[in-house]
Amino acid sequence: MLSWLKTLWVPGAILVLLVGISAAVPPRTSTKSLQVRLDASTVAFGVYDPNGSLSQVPGISIQHVFIDWNGPLGEKLRSVSNRAEQLGRDILLTVEPWARPGHTDAASYFKAIMSGQYDSSISELCDGVAKLRGSVLVRWGQEMDAPNDRYPWGGLDPSEYIQAYRHFVDSCRPHAPRAQFVWSPRGDAGEEAYYPGDQYVDFVGLTLFGLEPWEDANYGHARSFAEALTEKYQPIERFGKRLILAEFGVCGQESYREAWISSALEQGSKQFPLLVAVVYFNDLEPNQWPNTASRNSPECEADSPDWRIQF
């Protein structure tokens, strides 16, 4: 289907965005709407929306779901398929290849993947993907370039990651021939070293979050959407693959949020020709950010920023 590659907006739709408030932060004294025109969008708009708060919003064309390849997978995938079909959305399925007990270091984890110890998980997963209705983008082992110990696959060096990624795709394709694959670094320096080759990549995914107080503290100013994406975009531009911002979120003053979201949706593909979709991360940040104080945006000063929006 991937109808969003042909029709990227809903005529006449206007999205009014309000930042959602986490129970972990104090309530704001006022809330102003952020006017963002979806009908002016040059890219498709998708969401990771685990609480379903954006289910009734028209014009959202991609449903993003995370899944652990260790399962159980069958019922989860059926639920994903039914929900996406009900909402009329394509599926972006992020497959997180978590290590099993005993694979406690990068060497044992990599050896286990390449020796076929996870092949049963791949088969079960991709058999389920083949049964999903509509178009399915499979994003395996995201943010492998991030310099942290959050993910076991993030501990692999580039050559090992490439082998593991190729093993997954080669093993999955016979089961799910309609699936399209998303190679998705975070976009840190050196991201291109993890590129597995054109024949293994249908789309490139990137992660892009804008946290105004953190940028003020680390860059001396609040960056624009274009400034933040340019440094991630330039290294992967030479691959010529269509780009999805697979995890996108913004937190800060309303003028900052409005500028980022409007720029992403309305000027995104004009400034970045490979950009075809923006997938908003509509949830609390699950990982710790530096606690940077912000008098103007209290929901952004917590260790876990609140990226949520409402319509």
Secondary structure, 3 states (H helix, E strand, C coil): CCHHHCCCCCCCCCEEEEECCCCCCCCCCCCCCEEECHHHCCCEEEEECCCCCCCCCCCCCEEEEEEECCCCCHHHHHHHHHHHHHHCCEEEEEEECCCCCCCCCHHHHHHHHHCCCCHHHHHHHHHHHHHCCCCEEEEECCCCCCCCCCCHHHHCCHHHHHHHHHHHHHHHCCCCCCCEEEECCCCCCCHHHHCCCHHHCCEEEEEEEEEHHHHHHHHCCCCCHHHHHHHHHHHHHCCCCEEEEEEEEEECCHHHHHHHHHHHHHHHHHHCCCEEEEEEECCECCCCCCCCCCCCCHHHCCCCCECCEEC
